Amino acid sequence: MRSHPGWFSGVMGTASLAVAAFRLPDDSGVTETYTRGLGWLFLVLSILGLIVIVAANTLARTPWSAIWRELRSRQRGPAYAAVPGAVLLITMALEAALPNMADIPTLGWVLMGITLVVAVADLLLTLVFFSSAIANTGALEDDVVSGVWFMPQTILLLSAAAFARLSSTGIAGLDDVAAPLAVLFLGAGFLLFLFVGALVLSQLVAAPLTPASGVPAAWILMSPSAAAAVAFMAIPVVTPTLIGQPSSSVTPITSLVAGMMIGFCIWWLLVVGILTIRDGREFVTFSPASWSYVFPLAAVAVASGDLAQAWSSPLMVLVAVVMACLGAASWLIIVVISMRWVAARRWNHA
């Protein structure tokens, strides 16, 4: 369990389920008590999981030279974006859990500081990884480009969404800092997503994606699209601060873009669903990368829920609920097989 970035993806998935539970649309209020209870459960579990994983990695005392070598690796370097991503998703879950943030401005500024630190950490990771990848001579091997290359820009896009939502809390002065950062990180994350998408597509034409990286890496391809949808749904709230226009003036445009992103996510879910059924043995054979199944589903649920509220669409409510349920079911299955995996490793080492 030590030093593998896949475990941090587990924290991301758990915290994103918390966000989905807190923000699932429920105009009637009938299920709000249950969904908020589930939200707090997933939030607490994600915090505990992060503490355990950080403690395990600290005790492992992995040499810095080895960590630096992995960060520059074309195969595993991008996966380390899950480390700041885990912290970011927990802060987003806390923001979703506390809708009256204006009453506790100190906490709002603390979440702003944490979000800024992890966003900059992910930005630095992209600089380290992509500068190393570009500086490497020779053609990319067929098994190098995979879904993990989408992890860094996924976190950049989620950072944009987090900054946007923090800017709308009503805390004095916070909007002046958070609103510009939301737009900057949205631009960096979305354009980098398009660049990497073109690169992955060009590699996919010449070689299969899944044999070397596995089915979980294919699932990750949903992540930046879902994160982009979440960001585009959140970004209108910064327009009053930045350009003096009401958010309603840009919401119709950004919601259409978000809807297109969700449409791609649903199509890709069907593709990877076929791959998962075909290679079903890999789904039930655990590795830390197996946690990559959870976050994309939960992120699509969050984006669909936001879109359902913007469009007043029962269909998008249904999509949000179905995606949240699929994410929760995947989470439960992976928890069971991960516990069996940990128990088997301890038994073998006993």
Secondary structure, DSSP 8 states (H G I E B T S, - for coil): --S-THHHHHHHHHHHHHHHHHH---TT-SSHHHHHHHHHHHHHHHHHHHHHHHHHHHHHT--HHHHHHHHT-TTTGGGGGHHHHHHHHHHHHHHHH-S-GGG-HHHHHHHHHHHHHHHHHHHHHHHHHHHHHHHS-S---TTT--GGGGHHHHHHHHHHHHHHHHHTS--TTHHHHHHHHHHHHHHHHHHHHHHHHHHHHHHHHHS-SHHHH-HHHHHHTHHHHHHHHHHHHHGGGGHHHHHS--GGGTHHHHHHHHHHHHHHHHHHHHHHHHHHHHTHHHHHS--GGGGGGHHHHHHHHHHHHHHHHHHT-HHHHHHHHHHHHHHHHHHHHHHHHHHHHHHHHHHHH-
